[in-house]
Amino acid sequence: MSKIRDFNLRDKGAHLWAGWNRPQRTIFALCAILVAGLLPFAGNYSFSNFLNTPISSFQDVLVYPVGMFVLMALGLNIVVGKSGMLDLGYVAFFAIGAYTMAVLGKHTHLNTWEILPIGIAFAMIAGVLLGIPTLRLRGDYLAIVTMGFGEIVRITALNTQNVGGPNGIANVPNPPRTFGIDFNIMTPNSFYWLVLALILLTIWMIRRLTVRRPGRAWEAIRQDEDAAELMGVPTLKYKIWSFVLGAGVGGAAGVVYASKTLYVSPEAFTFNISVLILSCVVFGGIGNIWGVVLGGVFLAYLPERIRFISNARQLVFGLTLVIIMNFRPDGILPRKKREKALKSAAETGVK
């Protein structure tokens, strides 16, 4: 009965949203964006001691890991949530974007804004090169191949002296002053607004594609790839689409990360990052944009906030995930279609 009550509460919220007209939804969305944009200033008030983490200020944590994790989780959600493919090497595209920024920023006269599209393009090309030979695989086989790709990129960077080898690349340049806004280590708010802009652009892109042919094709592939192919859907084409778009988002995150931290090294792009980003998607709700955002915020901020308990924080973090996922096995905000199926099953069980 508690499950039915929970579904009814969420249904009321869904009906409330559905009952709003376009202007009301637009006003709500603008207010939400305004609140998100003002978040860095929350660290300036009396409760800033609660928001700050043991080693970083609230503003810095908002940029990395919170903002970056949300951005990368949205990109991975295109692959995992929309198309139903398991990618365990997503950190590779993050690394490609970061190293593109580091190498070009140090050895050319290009600035961050000029390198950003190049980093995205390199990540997307890597997505094509990985996707064409491997996306005919499914399930665990695809997961193993993508995991291997992530490790190949990291080990290649580790053993290539031209990109710093194990020492990495230091003194990566910050973005130039733009529209009167400074971007440097002393102005984390500027980087936060940049990451927020990229998040909003990614959400807009996903929502536009979801209601068009690519989105319908991804949904068909996720439900049953064989049936989709029999119905004439070019599955390989649209799987590569999702892989490439997700890679591009990861590449963009990597460029911003490198220009913010001023230093990149192979240790920053381990397999653990891929697992954490995938956890954000699963924890928030696979396929649900807002669930993924919420999952990214929670899983990025919590480990940083409890650093004061040292090594035990991993235990607390793991126990928190286990407890919450036991109560919400389909994520905090499951996809609407999944929610309807669960509601129907719960009602049948009650009867």
Secondary structure as UniProt FT lines:
FT   HELIX           2..19
FT   HELIX           22..38
FT   HELIX           39..44
FT   TURN            46..47
FT   HELIX           48..51
FT   HELIX           58..61
FT   HELIX           62..67
FT   HELIX           68..77
FT   HELIX           78..82
FT   HELIX           91..107
FT   HELIX           112..134
FT   TURN            135..136
FT   HELIX           139..158
FT   HELIX           161..163
FT   HELIX           165..167
FT   STRAND          169..170
FT   TURN            179..180
FT   TURN            185..186
FT   HELIX           188..210
FT   HELIX           213..223
FT   HELIX           225..230
FT   TURN            231..232
FT   HELIX           235..261
FT   STRAND          263..264
FT   HELIX           266..269
FT   HELIX           271..284
FT   TURN            286..287
FT   HELIX           289..305
FT   HELIX           307..309
FT   TURN            310..311
FT   HELIX           312..327
FT   TURN            329..330
FT   HELIX           336..350
//
